[in-house]
Amino acid sequence: MSMTDKDRQEQAALEPFFAAAQRAAPAPSPDLLARVLAQAEAEQARFAPPRPRQRPWLGLTARIRQGLGGWPALAGLAAAGLAGVWIGLALPEVVIAGGEADYLVDVAPDIAFDTAGDF
């Protein structure tokens, strides 16, 4: 913005007052500083994080349960484990409904496993 002549005259008239204010900067009183500091400490105490609770010593099973995610996670893990045992021990005829359209696919036909126990 360009300054007009009137603005320059007003600025020149106020310049001694600005210079005097810069030379004699007022210092805050010690009483004011003490009140501001007390109020700041009160606000900081109001927003302080709570102290952590002391946890009682946990047994091994409780630590394992917490490490796995609690009771819901353990229930899911137990259900998956039991389903895996059932699928692993069940005969293929029981797991796969026998019918004309059902069949097993040999993924690796070149690999033959000896299941007779003669190693």
C-alpha atoms as one frame of an Amber mdcrd trajectory, in Angstrom:
protein
   0.000   0.000   0.000   1.247   3.407  -0.787   1.204   6.006   1.937  -0.384
   9.337   1.322   1.090  12.624   2.504  -1.417  12.764   5.340  -0.373   9.288
   6.555   3.296  10.294   6.457   2.625  13.425   8.484   0.679  11.452  11.117
   3.449   8.867  11.341   6.110  11.535  11.708   4.078  13.210  14.466   3.724
   9.930  16.393   7.342   8.821  15.936   8.722  10.513  19.116   6.054   8.812
  21.215   6.886   5.383  19.783  10.609   5.946  20.399   9.948   6.961  24.018
   7.788   3.883  24.573  10.538   1.632  23.215  13.162   3.177  25.504  11.105
   2.913  28.689   9.554  -0.521  28.503   7.574  -1.152  31.716   8.553  -4.216
  33.707   5.793  -6.308  35.296   5.544  -6.115  39.060   6.776  -9.073  41.129
   3.265  -9.457  42.559   1.818  -9.895  39.049   4.489 -12.438  38.144   3.797
 -14.420  41.338   0.046 -14.506  40.631   0.564 -15.605  37.012   2.974 -18.344
  38.116   0.564 -19.597  40.806  -2.299 -19.717  38.315  -0.138 -21.570  35.770
   0.893 -24.178  38.359  -2.753 -24.697  39.354  -3.713 -25.281  35.713  -0.838
 -27.706  35.196  -1.892 -29.708  38.239  -5.437 -29.862  36.898  -4.275 -31.420
  33.623  -1.640 -33.740  35.091  -1.943 -37.360  33.923  -3.315 -39.738  36.551
  -0.892 -41.967  38.343  -0.851 -45.546  37.067  -2.622 -48.064  39.250  -0.531
 -50.650  41.000  -1.406 -53.992  39.443  -1.369 -57.020  41.681   1.028 -59.750
  40.759  -0.502 -61.895  38.032  -0.082 -65.628  37.800   1.199 -67.439  34.737
  -2.236 -68.285  33.352  -3.454 -64.712  33.797  -0.400 -63.358  31.960  -0.898
 -65.838  29.113  -4.600 -64.934  28.911  -3.776 -61.220  28.738  -1.023 -61.814
  26.207  -3.391 -63.638  23.874  -6.118 -61.020  24.130  -8.397 -62.132  26.951
 -11.231 -64.631  27.214 -12.822 -63.985  23.787  -9.533 -64.669  22.028  -8.967
 -67.803  24.084 -12.469 -69.076  23.233 -11.784 -68.607  19.520  -8.401 -70.274
  19.850  -9.923 -73.254  21.668 -12.684 -73.624  19.057 -10.162 -73.497  16.201
  -7.930 -76.023  17.972 -10.774 -78.460  18.558 -11.946 -78.087  14.962  -8.407
 -78.803  13.761  -8.156 -81.920  15.911 -11.551 -83.141  14.673 -10.670 -82.538
  11.012  -7.271 -84.163  11.463  -8.617 -87.307  13.130 -11.830 -87.759  11.161
 -11.882 -90.097   8.208 -12.248 -88.504   4.776 -15.591 -90.255   4.293 -16.969
 -88.468   7.345 -15.614 -85.022   6.460 -16.452 -85.160   2.740 -19.919 -86.376
   1.871 -19.513 -89.367  -0.373 -21.280 -89.022  -3.673 -20.798 -89.129  -7.392
 -19.794 -85.441  -7.636 -17.402 -85.471  -4.670 -13.797 -86.426  -5.277 -10.345
 -85.793  -3.865  -7.665 -84.028  -5.885  -4.074 -85.181  -5.568  -2.068 -81.965
  -5.493   1.325 -83.624  -6.022   0.811 -86.924  -7.889   4.564 -87.479  -8.372
   5.241 -87.625  -4.646   4.319 -90.937  -3.078   4.204 -91.280   0.684   4.684
 -94.641   2.276   1.937 -94.860   4.843   2.433 -98.543   5.634   4.998 -97.684
   8.306   7.933 -99.373   6.532  10.491 -96.565   6.509
